[in-house]
């Protein structure tokens, strides 16, 4: 796997909208925030265009913005403005050879999951499941999230993942495992199964998180992963945050109860209660890095 070069003050950072748009005011604030940190900033052309109300222009235009930023020798990192919807319109129009030959820091989460999986698997590029500019940085970038983000981008040989103080990693199934970290948003992972862009979990550590999905829908998505072989293939699991994911049909049967039942026969290490995903604060995960799970020590280690 290819780790991109570290980001230095004065470098140029690009902001793109792979999925949904933002307002012009949010775009200006996002650019100003990164400039205040000492970076030069290039903006994608259509970060605040609204097509149908939920798309930041067509998939072709959004893909061109991303391709252009990878081709631009001045750009050292590409930050996603936000998630939303329809990165699936973009992924098939990415010039993957261009990405492979111009490795750069790429950051995002949620709907950006499609691009993480594609870049990891087809360009051998390590990417970062972490905060986005409009969604996290301009209003909700707390000290823990900042530290986790910059620590991940500046990792040397290895880095231990941490939770915020008072939140511990919880063990669903015990054991030790090592493998490339893959994954992202559960809804995106399940929706791309059966396409050329589906996630490959063979021998890997699978991470997943989500938001605004009730327990029955999460149950269905987990079984889609199971029936497509993704659970059997994986070496271990990291379960992130599931914000606003309740069970209105029976509040006593919680999401944790579902996880315990679903993974009851899976003899592989599983951590849950990772503060990562659609949550504030949030930690940054290094997708494509080697990930070592040790439930006895309660440690999660990233390695080059």
N, C-alpha and C positions, 0 to 999 in steps of 0.2 A: 504494500500500500504506500501511496505517496503522501507524505506530510507536506503541506504548503509552507512557504517561508513565513517566519514570524512577522507580525505587523509592528512597524516603528512609527514614532511620532513624525509627522511630516509626510508620511506615505499617503497615497490616494486611495480612498475607499469609495466604492460604488454602491448606490442604493437602487434596488430594483423591486418591482412589484410582480412576483411570479403568479399571483392569484387575484386578489380583490384590490380595489382602489382605496385611496385615502382622499381627504379634502386637500385643497391647495394650501390651506393654512397649516395642516398637519405635515405636508411635504416640506414646507419652508422651515417649520420648527425642527423637523428631523435633520435636515441639512445643517441648520445652525448648531444643533446639539453636537454632531460629530465634528464640526469645525471648531467648536469650543474646546474639544479634547485635543486639538492640535493636528487634525487630519485635513487633507484636501478632499473634496467631495465631488463626485460626479453623480448626477441623477439620471435614472432611466427616463426616457422621453414621455412615458405614459403612466406615471405612478398615480395620477389622480384623475385620469379619464374614466368615466363610468359607462360601460357598455352593458345594457340590460340591467344596470343598477348594481351588479355584483361582480363584474369582470373589469379588470384594468386593461382595457383594449382587447384585441383578438389574441388568440394563442400565438399566432405567427408573429405579431408585433412584440409580445412579451418575450418570446423565445429569442427574437432578434436582439432585444435589449440585453439579455443574458449572454448570448453569443458574443455580442460586441464588447461587453465588459471583460469577458475572458480573453478576447483578442487584443485588448488595449494594454500595451506594455506598461503604461503608467499605473494601471489599477493593480493593487496588491491584495485587496479583499473585496468581497461582494456580500453586502448585508441585505437581507430581505426587509422590506418595509413592514409587511404584515402577512398573515395567512389569508384564510377566507375560503374561496372556492375556485375550482377549475384549473389548477396546475396540471390536471390531466390533459388540457388543451395545449400545453406547452411542451411536455416531455418528449413527444414524438418529433418535435421540430428543433430540438437541441442538436448542435454539431458536437457529438461526443468525442470525436477525434481532436477537435479544437480544445475541448475541456481537458482531455488527457495530456495534451502537449503544452498546456499553459496552466499548470496547477496553481490554484489560488485559494485563499480562505473563503469558504462559503458558509453562511450562517442563516438559520431559520428553523421553524418548527411548524407543527399543525399541517396545513395543506401543502407545505413545502416538502413534506415527507417523500412525495414522488421523486423529487429531484435528488434528495439525499440518497435514496436507494439506487437510482440510476447512476449517479456520479460514483458512488462507492463500488458498484458492481461492474460497470462498463468502462469507467475511466480510472479505476483503482485510486480514486481521490478520497482522502480523509476529509470529512466535513463536520460541521459543528451544529448539534441540536441545541440551540440556545436562543437568547432573547433577540427580538426584532425591534427595529428602530421605533416605529410608531406604536407598536403594541406594548413595548416594555420600557424602552430607554428614555423617551421624552417625558414620561410622567411617573413611572413606577420602578425605576432602576435603583433598588435598595442596595445596601452595602454588601450583603451576602451574594446577591445576583451578580453584582459587578465583579467581586473577587473571583467567583466561580468562572465567570466568562473570560476574564483576562488570564486567569491561571490556565484555562484550557487552551486558549490561543497561543500561550507562551510556554507550553509544556516542553520540557527537555526530554529526558529518557523515560520518565514515568510520572504519574500523578494519581494520588488517591482521591476518589470522589468523596465529597462531604455533603451532609445534610445541614440545614440551619440548626443552631443551638436549640436543644429541647426536642428535636425530631430525630429519632433513630431509625436506621434501616431495620425492617422487620423481616423475619425469616418465615417463609411459607413452606419451603422444602429444604432440607439441609444437604450440604455437599460442597464440593469444590469443582470448578470448571474454568477452562480458558478457551477463548475463541475471539474472532473478530466481532465487534459490536455492530449490530444492525437494528433497524426498526424505526419507530416514530409513532405517528398517530394511528391508533387501532382502526378507525374507520377507513383511513386511506390504505392501510396495509391490506385489509380484507377486500376492499373494492377493486384493487388491482390484480387480485388473484385470477389467473386464466388469461392474463395479458402478457405481452413481451416484457413488461416492466414490473412483474411481481417480485416480491422479496425472496431471496434465497437464504434459508436459515441453516443450511447443512454445516454442522460443526460450529455454529456461531452462537453468540449470546443475543437473544432477542429482547429488545426493549419495546414497550408500548405504553401509551397514555391516551387520554381522551377528555372530552368536555361535553356536557349537555346530552349525554347518552344514558338512558335509563338501564336498569339492570337487565331486563329481558333482551334489549337490543345488544348489549355487551355480550350476553350469553350467546346470542346468535352469531356474532362476529367471532368470538372465540372458537365456536364449533366450525366456522368456515376455515379458520386457520388449522384446526385439528384435522378436518376431513381432506384438506389439501396437503397434508403431510408436514406442515410447518412446525407443529409442536414436536412430533417425533424426531424431526431432523435437528432441532436446536440442541445446543449443549447446556444451556441454562437460560434463565429469564430474569429480567429486571422490569418491575411493574411501577410505573410512574404515577403521577397525579391523575385523578378522575374527578374533576370539579363538576359539581351539580349533577352527579350521577346517582340518583336515588331509586328506590323501588316503591313507586306509589301503589302498586298492587298489594304489596305486603312489606311494610317498612321493617319488619323483624328479620326478613331475609335480605341481608345487606350485600354489598358488592364484595366485601371480604369473604362472606359465606360462600358466594358464588365461586370466587377464586379457590377457596379451600376444596370445594366439591369438584370443580373442573380439573384441578391439578392433583387430585388425591392419588392417582395411579402413576404420576409422572415422577420418576426417580432421578431428578435433576435439581441442582440448586436453584432456588427461587427467592429473590428479595422482593419485598413490596414496601410501600411507604417511601419511595424515592420522591423527594420534592423536586420534580422535573416535569415540565409540560405547561399546561395552561394555568399556572399558579404564580402567586407573588408572595414570597420570593420564588426563584426557580434556579436550578443548577444547570450547567452546560455539560452535555455529554459529547464525547469524541467518537463519532460514528466512523467506523473503518479502522480504529485503533484496536490493538489486542486488549481484551478485557479479561481480568482475572477475578473470579468470584470465590470468596471463602466465607461461608456462613458461620463457621466456628469463630473466626476472628471478627466477623461482621465487617469485612473490608471489600471494597470494589476498587480495583486498580486498573488504570490505563497504562499501556506500554507501547512504545514504538515497535 
